[in-house]
């Protein structure tokens, strides 16, 4: 998530619970949980959590910018690559939290993720 590799966003789904975590000092299998976001009550059928989201001012789809804005969007089972997020959050590393984004259009690139 950052050039120093001091933060990461981790997505987990287990027993019907969907969560996203902001980790500091991430390693391959763990890290310190700085913030959590329970998406279970907010996600709708057909939606997925997207990590390559952006507004007109921030975020982006280039490596190094992924994960700074996350969103819930429906790409119609892979039929659409670029979609508008229904709900979105800014990842605030400094204050260790997820901030809801309201009043701004958030677009997401739903293509596969590579390093």
C-alpha positions, 0 to 999 in steps of 0.5 A: 500500500505504501512504498516502504511496505509499512501498511497493507489492506487485507480482505477476509471472508469467513463464515459469512462475515466479510471484513477489511483490515488495515495492517501495519508492519505486514508480513506474508501471514500477519501484521498489526491490525490498526483498523477494521471495517465490517462489510457484512451488513453493507454488501449487496448480492453481486457486489465485491470489494474493490481495491483499485478505486479512485476519485477525481482527486485521489487514488488510482489504478497504478501500483502504489496507489491501489488500496488507498480507496476501497469500494463496493461495486457490482461488475456484473460477474466480470462483464464490466471492468470499470464500475461506479462504487455504491459505497466507498472508503478512504484508507487513512494510514496516519489516523489509522481508520477507514473514512466513508466517502460521500458526495464524490463519485468513486470509480473502480477498476475491477480487473485482476490484480498483479504485482 
